[in-house]
Amino acid sequence: MKSFFSKEMLKTLLFGGFLALISFLIFHYIVPEHYFNAFPFLLLLFILYSIFSHVFLDQSDTLRPQAFLNRYLFVTSAKLFLLLMVVVFYIVVIREKAAAFLISLLIIYFIFLVFDISTLLGKSRTSNQKKN
């Protein structure tokens, strides 16, 4: 049985911390007028969902490729649906700095998309090397 704190989870936490530091510097020194109070929660949402997706997909690495693909598509679709609900809630209920919120969400989404895919591909390569 694998430990709860896997290498991918540690990488995600470190990456999230690094991204939080960079975001703090940008919002504090470069564009302080665009900071919105929900930003830390938005970043936390992406970190937690990334950890969830790694754990969920890690359970399926012994399955056949079609089952893994189904799980990956489910995780991706659920993430998009969750983000859509967050966007609608923020724009309808809060409305404070909605443009900054949407831009930040898109930037963080694409950053975590690249991170998650690179982590998944790296894990796939190491598991293929172990099989050979």
LOBA-374891 format. One record per residue (C-alpha): z, x, y; residue in three letters. Coordinates in pm, whole numbers, plus 50000, padded with zeros to 5 digits. Layout:
LOBA-374891
ZXYALA;...
END
This chain:
LOBA-374891
500005000050000MET;499125012950343LYS;501755017250610SER;501874991350885PHE;501165017251154PHE;497785029851044SER;495795057251211LYS;493515031051370GLU;496505012851518MET;497855044951668LEU;494405053251810LYS;494195018351962THR;497635021452122LEU;496835055852263LEU;493455044052387PHE;495055013552548GLY;497655035452717GLY;494955058652847PHE;492955028852974LEU;496075014653142ALA;496655047953318LEU;493055050053438ILE;493185013553552SER;496415019653741PHE;494875049053923LEU;491735029454010ILE;493634998754130PHE;496245019054316HIS;494045044554493TYR;490435032254495ILE;490374994054509VAL;493924981254564PRO;492654949554729GLU;491054938254399HIS;494184941054186TYR;495334908354033PHE;498674901653866ASN;497174891253532ALA;495484924953473PHE;498244939953251PRO;498164908553036PHE;494394910553008LEU;494614946552893LEU;497404937552649LEU;495254909452507LEU;492464933952427PHE;494854959352274ILE;496564933452052LEU;493274917751944TYR;491844951851863SER;494864959551645ILE;494574925451477PHE;490884930851405SER;491524965551260HIS;494234952051030VAL;492104922050929PHE;489014943150862LEU;491054970250691ASP;492004944850425GLN;488344938750348SER;487094974350304ASP;487284970649925THR;485184938949930LEU;481454937749882ARG;479384944050197PRO;478514907250247GLN;482214897350252ALA;482984925250499PHE;480124913850722LEU;481444877950712ASN;484894889950818ARG;483434911251097TYR;481394882051229LEU;484484859651213PHE;486584884851408VAL;483874889151671THR;483304851851709SER;487034844751733ALA;487374871752001LYS;484564856852209LEU;486034821852175PHE;489494834252275LEU;488074852352577LEU;486134821552679LEU;489334800952669MET;491144827352877VAL;488344827953135VAL;488244790153167VAL;492044788453196PHE;492154815653461TYR;489344801253670ILE;490534765053651VAL;494294769853675VAL;494954802353858ILE;491774808954063ARG;493364839354229GLU;490774867054257LYS;488524851353993ALA;485664875754064ALA;487914906054011ALA;489234889853694PHE;485744883953551LEU;484504918753639ILE;487604934853489SER;487274913653175LEU;483654923853126LEU;484384960653182ILE;487344960552943ILE;485344940252689TYR;482524965652680PHE;484924995252672ILE;486814980352375PHE;483534970552209LEU;482405006852209VAL;485865018452098PHE;486104993351812ASP;482595000551684ILE;483115038151698SER;486435034751515THR;484835012351252LEU;481885036051204LEU;484195066151183GLY;486265048950919LYS;483125039050730SER;481895075050730ARG;485185088850599THR;485375062850324SER;481765070650221ASN;482555108050211GLN;485585101449989LYS;483405081649746LYS;480865110049718ASN;
END
